[in-house]
Amino acid sequence: MELWHDRILILDFGSQYTQLIARRIREAQVYSQILPCSTPLATILAYRPKGIILSGGPASVYDRKAPLVPATLLEHGLPILGICYGMQLITHLLDGEVAKATRREYGRAELSIDDHSDLFKGVGEGPPTTVWMSHGDRIERMPKGFRSIAHTANSPVAAMKRVEGSRRIYCLQFHPEVAHTVEGTRILRNFVYDICGCKPTWTMQSYVDTAVRQIREEAGKGRVICALSGGVDSSVAAVLAHRAIGAQLTCVFVDNGVLRAGEGEQVQKTFASHFKLNLRFLDRSAQFLTALRHVTDPERKRKIIGRLFIKNFEAEARRLKHVDFLVQGTLYPDVIESVSFKGPSATIKTHHNVGGLPTRMKLRLIEPLRELFKDEVRMLGKELGLPDDMIWRQPFPGPGLAIRILGAVTRERLTMLRAAEAIVEREIRSSGLYRELWQAFAVLLPVRTVGVMGDQRTYEHVVAVRAVTSLDGMTADWARLPHELLGTISNRIINEVKGVNRVVYDVSSKPPSTIEWE
């Protein structure tokens, strides 16, 4: 394991906010890493962390299968911060008393601070500060050696600490990582900087230096192939790998026939011309569209596209000969999901991802972005000199427009959807909202409706417009776009896209809906 930076470990007990803790600490330019709470103590200590945070979680410490950590973790002298369930667990392990609260506390609360040293330095130095509570248990009796350092009307012990020699343990009943806790960032930085003694060395420049060195060590003199889609993740991974190993890297872009307008040309211009990467451009649109003919089930579409990608990469690897490694743009949320205390999510839909390639092709993976969140990937892209249009591209599904066409995929329907998508993107960009949205796109529905154009009856297609806001795509809310903007998009699609006479707007959130329709 690499130990280039000061490190804060976060032990995950299943909180919906665990990723936020990691993000807030990284925003302070300190490296943070999430591990499941079941991680053995020897492994935790082997990371040589400067401090440990115990996350919140949905359990009660008195549940029969409540997640625990060894009590000896609290005796190693490492600074520890327990948040919500983490606070209750520390209390339980050290023989304090946790009980059901007489009144559960969810939402905003006013926190009165009783000790402004260390953890609360510079916090709430006037009226009470606003924090975000989410708990049904509370501390009835603190463990020996602890004292209360903050309270609310409902929680006499809303924060507590024990400082005895090298043993520094702090606990919060509220969540400092969420935006609703007004001074939460200050609290976390007090813990990370002042209590743990971390230095703010986690920068994208330092990450570039480290990643380039690691890629060179992993690849050696081997040949490396990278699946380049034109999205920000694969683009950043490709440019980073190219900086590290140059001509050893060959990028492969497969035109599957279900891309957005101008996608292939943009990729060739950016990577072959500007970055001088070895780029193989494979036009396989006829092959993919033939395989998709008459297919309406979205899972079949995804699997057909995934299978054909594998087939084309196998053929290209054979042509190149002696390919040893595959570069893939895996991000940290994917890693977190695989090690989460709650376990991997149920499969809602098959994700097209060339991650299926290594087993089939016997390639070893190089994943230079696996420690990064999406916003960090964008910062890295900027550090590497990628153009803003590429860095800030919204996510685009691997199966492309095939899953934004509900029903059969035909050239005629692709032409309609490409035109509608281009209008949505152009108008969203013109409005200045593009970077504020996680995604905005069009969907072609498998229904026709009656309309009137030029005093004549029409019976044509319906386009749905989807725009969502999100931090990481795990959850999303429908975007409250201005009515004037929606009107402009609708008018342009109906007037300019032949075969469409109705536009609707999707006002569903994730969950219960997914972002994509298929």
N, C-alpha and C positions, 0 to 999 in steps of 0.2 A: 504494500500500500504506500502511496506517495504522501510525504509529509512536508510539502514545500512551504506551507503557510500555518500560522496559528489556526487552530481548529476548535469549533464548538460542536459537540455532538448533541443531537436531539433524539431522545428515545421516544418512539411513537407508541401511544396507547390507544390509537384509533380516533383521535380528534379530527374533526373536519377542518381545523385550523392549523394542523401541523405544518403543511407546506408554507403557510404564511409566516410562521416563526422563522423558518429557514430563509425565506425571502427578506424579511426585515433585517436579519443579521448580515446577510450578504450586501444589503443596501448600505450597511455600515462598513463595507469593504473588509469584512472578516469572513473567512470560509466556514460554512456550516454544512453539516451532513446529517441526514436522517437515517436512523437505524431502527429496526423493530425492537420493541421492549424486551423481546425474548433473546436478544443478542447475549452470548455468554460474557461474563464479566472480564475474562482474560482478553477477549477480542476488543471489548470497549477500551480497556487500558492500553492495548497494543497500538491504538490510534494516537496515543499520547495527547488527548484533548486538553485544552486550557480550561475548559468548563463543560458542564453537562446540564441540559435542560430536559426535564420530564414533562411531556406534553399533557394536554387534557385528554379526555376520553369519555365514552358514554357509560362506562361501568360504574358501579359503586364498589368501594373497597371491601364491602361485606358480601358481595355476590360470590356464589360458590366457585365460579371460574374467573374471578377477577384477575386481570393481568397484574403481575408483580415483578419486582426486580430484587436481586439479593440485597438484604439489609447491609451487607458489608460494602456495597457501593458507596454508602453514605459515610464510610469511615476512612476513605482513602485520601482525604485532604483536598480533593478537587472541589472548586466552587460548584454548587448545584443550585439550580432554580427550578422549583416545582410550580407548575401552572395548573390550576383547577384540580383535575384528578391527580396530577402530580403532587399537589400540595396535600391532598387527602391521603395519598399513598405514603408520603413521607411521615405524616402524622401517625398513620396506622403502624408502619414499620418500627417507629420509635416509641410505641406504647402510649401515644396520645389517644384521644377519643374523637371519632367521627360519627355524626348522627344525622338522620333526616332533618332537614331544615323545617321549622314550623311553617315557614312560608318560602316556597321556592323563589329563586331570584334569577330572572331571565331578562336580558335587555340592559338598558342604561341604568347606572346607579351613581350616586354622588359619593366619592371616596374622600374621607378625611384622613390626612396623613399625620401620624403621631411621632414619626422619626424621620427627619430630613437628611440623615447621613447616608452615605454610600448608595444603596439602591434607589432611594427617592431624592437624591441630590438634585436640586433645581426643579423639583416637581411639586405642583400644588402648593406654592408658597403664598397663596392668597386664599380665596374661597375654595371649597372642595373641588376636586378635579373629577371629570366625568370618565367612568370606566364601563366596560362591557362585561356583564355577569352572565353565566350560563351554567347553573348548578342547582341540584336538589338536595345535596348534602352540605353540611357545614362543620367547622371545627368546634367541638364542645369543650375539649380540654387539650391545650397544646402539650407537646412532648416536653420532657424535662430539658431545661436549658434554652428553650425558645421564649421569645417575647413578641407581643403584638406590635406592629409598626404602622398599621392603618386599619380603619374600620368603616363600615357603612351602617345605615339605620337597621339593616337586617342581618349584618354579619359583624359581630364584635371583633372577630379575627379575620379581616379581609386580606391581611398580609402579615407575615411573621418572619423572624430570622433567628438563627443561632450562630453566634460567632465565638468560638472557643479555640484559641490557638490557630491551627491551620484548618480547622473545620468551619467552613463558611457555607451555610445552607440558608437559602431564601425561598419563601413561598408566597404565591399570589393566588387568591381565590378568583380573580378576574383574568381576562385575556388581554395582555398588553399588545399582542400582535395584530389585533383587528383595528381598523380605522376608527371605530366608534370609541375606543379608548384614546382620548385626546392626546395624552402625553405618553402613550405606550412606547413610541420609538425612543424617547429619552430614557425611559426605564430600562429597556433592553440594552441600550448603548452604555448606560451606567454599569450594568452587569458585565457586558462584554469587555468594555475598555478598562473600567476602574477596578472591578472586582476580579475579573479573570486575567487582566493585564494583556489583552490581545492588541496587536498592532494592525492598523488598517492597510494591509498589504495585498488584499484580494482585489486586484484590478485587471482589466482586460489585457493590458500590456504584459503584466506578469503572467497571465494565463496563456497568451500567445507564446511567450518564451518557453514556458513549461511544456505546453502541448507539442510544440515543434520538436523539442528534445525527446519527448516520449514517443512521438510518431516515428522519428528516425530510429530510436532504439527498437521499437516493435517491428518495423518493416525491414530493418537491416538493408540487404541488397535485393530484397524480393520485389516482384512486380505487384502492383496494386491497382485494383479497379474500383471505380466509384460510380454508383448510380446517381446521375444528376437529373433532377426533375425540374429545376428552375425555381423551386420553393426556397425559402430562406434557409431552412435547416440543411438541406443537401448542398446548397450553394456555399454556405459558410464552411461546411465540412470539407468540400472540395478545394476551396481556396486555401484553407489552413493546411490540408495535406499537401497541396502543390508547393506551398512555401517550404514545407519540411523536406520533401523528397523529389520535387521537380519532375524530371522525365520518367521516373519510375512509376508515375501515376498516369492512368488512362481513365478519363471520364466517359461514360456512355449515356447518351440521351436517346430515349426511345419515343418517337412520335407514335402514340397509340391511336391517333384519330379522334380522340375525345378531349383534346386540349382546348384551351381558350384561344381566341383569335390572336395570331402573332406570337404565340408562345415559343415555338421552335426557333423562329428568327431572332427573338430577343435573347434566348440562351446562347445561340451561336455568336451573336454580336458581343455579348458580355464576356463569355468565357474563352472562346477561341480567339477573338480579335483583341479584346482588352487585356485579359489575364494571361493569354498565350498558353492555355492549358491544352494538353493532348485530348481532343474531343472527338469521339466517334458519334456521328449523328445517324441514327437508324430510322428511316421512314417505314414504319410497319403499320400504317393506318389501314391499308386494305386488309391486311391479315386480321387485325383486331375487329374491324367492323364486320367482316365476314363471319367471324366466330360469334359476334354479338347479335347477328340477325335473328329476329323473332324472339329474342330472350327478354322476358319481362320481369322475372324475379330478381330483386336486387342482390340477393346472396349469390345467385348464379352469375350475375354480371361481375361481381367482385372477384369470384373465384376464377372465372374465365380470364379476366384481365391479369390477375396475379399469376396464373399458370403460364400465360403467354409471355409475361415479363421474364419469368424464370427460363423459359425456352430460349428467348432471345439472348439473355445474359449467358446461359450455358454455351450457346453457339459463339458468342463474342469472346468468351474466355478461351474456348478452344482455338479460335482464330489467333488470339494474341499469344497463346502458349505460355506455359509456366507462370500463370497468375497465382499468387500465394495468398493475397489479402483482399478483403472487401471493406471499403470505407462506408460507414453508415451514419446517418445523422440522428442517432438516438439521443433524446433529451432526458434531463433528470426526472421530470414527472413520470416518464415511462419506467425508470429505474425504481422510483419511490413506489409506484403502483405494484411492482413485482415483489417488493419486500415489505409492504405495508402490514401492520399488525392485523388489519382486517382481512388481508389476503387480496388477491387479484379480483377485480370487478367481474361480475358475470358478463359473459359475452353478449353484448347487445347486437353487434354486427361484426362481421369479419373485417379486419382492417387490412387494406392492401399495404403491404410493406415488404421490401426486399429482405427483411429480416428472416424470411423463410429460405433464403438462398444458401447460407453457409452450410447447412446440413447436406443439401442436395449437391452443392458444388465443392464441398470440402475446403472452403476458404476460411481463413481465420479473420475474425472481425477486428477492425480498428474503429473505435467509436470516440472521436475526439471531443464530442459535445456532451457526453453522458453525464457530466457534472454540472451542466448549465440549465437554467430556466430559459424560457422563450425570450424574455426581455434581455437576458444576458447574451443570448445568441445574437440578438440584433446589435448590442453594443460591440460584441466581438466582430461582427460583420463590418461595422463602422471602422473599427481599429484596423481591419484588414484592407480597407479601401473599397469595399463593395458600394455600388451606387445606391442612393437612398431609395430609388424605385424598387430595387431588389430587396433591400433590407426590410422595408416596411410593407412588403407584399402580404396581403392577407392569406391565411391558410387555404390551400386548395386540396381537395381530396385526391388520393392516389388513383381511384377509378375515374377521376375527372368528371366530365359532363355526362358520362353514362349513368351516374346516379343522381343527376339533376334533371334527367329526362325520365319521367315516370312512364313506364311502359317500354315499348320497343325502341331501340336506338337506330335511327335511319339518317342518312345524309341530309334529307330535307329538314328533319327535326333538329339536327345539330346546327344547321344553318340558322334556323330561327332562334335557338337558344344562345348561340354565340353572339348574335346581333343584340339580343335582349341583355345579356350579361355585360356587353361592352357599354351599353347605355347606362345600366345601373352603376358600373364602376366610374364612368366619366362624370355622371351627375353627382355621385357621392364625393368624388375628388374635388369637383368644382365648388361644392358646398363647404369644403374645409373640414368635413367630418370623417374622412377616410381613416386617419390614424386613431380616431376615438372609437372606432368600431372593430370588433374582433373579426367579423365577416359580414359582407353584404353581397348578395348574389341573386340570380334569377333561377326559377324552377319551371320547367315546361310540364304542364299537367296533362293527363291522358283523357281529358274531357273537352268537348266543344260546347260553345254557347251561342245563342242567337244574338245578333247585334244589328245595328243599322249604320251603314256607311254610304254617303251620297244618295240618300233616299232609297237605298237598296238593302234588302235583307242579307245578312251574312250569317254564316254558321262556321265559326272558326275557333282557334285554340285559346287556352287560358294560360297566362304566365303569373306565377306567384313570386313576389319579391320577399326576400328574407334578409333581415339585418339584425345582428345581435351584438351585445356588449358582453365582455368576459375578461377575466384575468389570465386564464390558462386553458379555456375550452372545456374544463371539467364540469362547470356549470355555466349557464348563460341566461341572459334576460333579453327579451325583444327590445330593440332600440326604438325610442320615441322620436322618430324622424319628424321634422317639420312637415305639416300638411302641404305646404307649397312645394316642397321637394318631392314628396310622394306624387303630387299632381303632375309635376314636370316629368318625372320618370314614367308615369302611366301614359301621359299624352304622347311622349316620344316613342315608347314601345308600340302603342297602338297605331300611331301614324307611320312609323318607319319600319316595323318588322312585319313583312308580308305574311299573312296567315294567322295573326293574333288580333282579337277584338275585345279582350277583357284582361285587366290586371287586378290582382288581389294582393293584400299585404298580410303576412303571417305574424300574428300577435301571441305566439306560444313561447314559453320559456323552457329551458333544460335544467332539471327535469320538469315535467314528465316527457316533453318532446326531446328529440335529439336536434342538433343544429342542422345537419343535413336531413333531407326528407327520406332518403333511402340509405 
